[in-house]
Amino acid sequence: LWRWIDKVTLEPLQIQADHFRLNLWRGLRLDGVRFVTDGPSGRLMVEASGLLWEHRLPALLRGRVEIERIVVYEPRIELVTPPEEAPAVVTEPASMAVPASVPAPAPSVGKPAEGPVLSVDRILVHGGTLATRVEGAPAPDVEIHGLEVELRGLAVEDAPTALEGLHAEGDLRTGEILLDGLRATEGSGRVRLVDGHF
């Protein structure tokens, strides 16, 4: 699992916590969680009052990561982006056609299809705050309070990058959204994640 997380964050991720309780059969509880990581979009800073992780031990013993529930309590998530972002470069996908002189590999027979690299039944976020701001700016561009999220059936399939293999769907609710001086309250909607894109 940690190797997969490192692929997402593009560098080793170090999580700090004030307290932790580990139950090998059920899972892990962390209190006072915080971490900072740098990625393609900027610096991501996360603090949470608690994180609960409930896994399936028999699957872990077989080398698979199957998680029943992840709960994040009162997280504050802030993404700090660079002041000037280079324009995105759009490239055409490389052709995957097999040359005529090279025979295509025959499909494997009798080998079961590989399942997801990581699967999570439910991810819950309670009482979250999400903010984005440009580096050096005194205040966030967007700030969301009272964030409640439920993601179901999250799976990470084998893909060139971990983010491209993400799939999930769920619901979200917001208590308050602040955007360029505008204020909206009590928002709700559905979330769908396919190949790493919402």
Salt bridges, closest charged atoms under 4 A:
ASP18 OD1 - ARG34 NH1 3.04
ASP31 OD2 - ARG21 NH1 3.42
ASP31 OD1 - ARG29 NE 2.98
ASP38 OD1 - ARG43 NE 2.78
GLU54 OE1 - ARG26 NH2 3.53
GLU54 OE2 - ARG69 NH2 2.98
GLU66 OE1 - ARG56 NH1 3.89
GLU68 OE1 - ARG26 NH2 3.54
GLU68 OE2 - ARG56 NE 3.81
GLU78 OE2 - ARG133 NE 2.57
ASP121 OD2 - ARG56 NH2 2.37
GLU143 OE2 - ARG76 NH1 3.60
GLU143 OE2 - HIS145 NE2 3.58
GLU148 OE1 - HIS126 ND1 2.92
GLU150 OE2 - ARG122 NH1 3.76
GLU150 OE2 - ARG152 NH1 3.89
ASP171 OD2 - ARG152 NH1 2.92
ASP171 OD1 - ARG190 NH1 2.92
GLU176 OE2 - ARG183 NE 2.45
ASP195 OD1 - HIS167 NE2 3.13
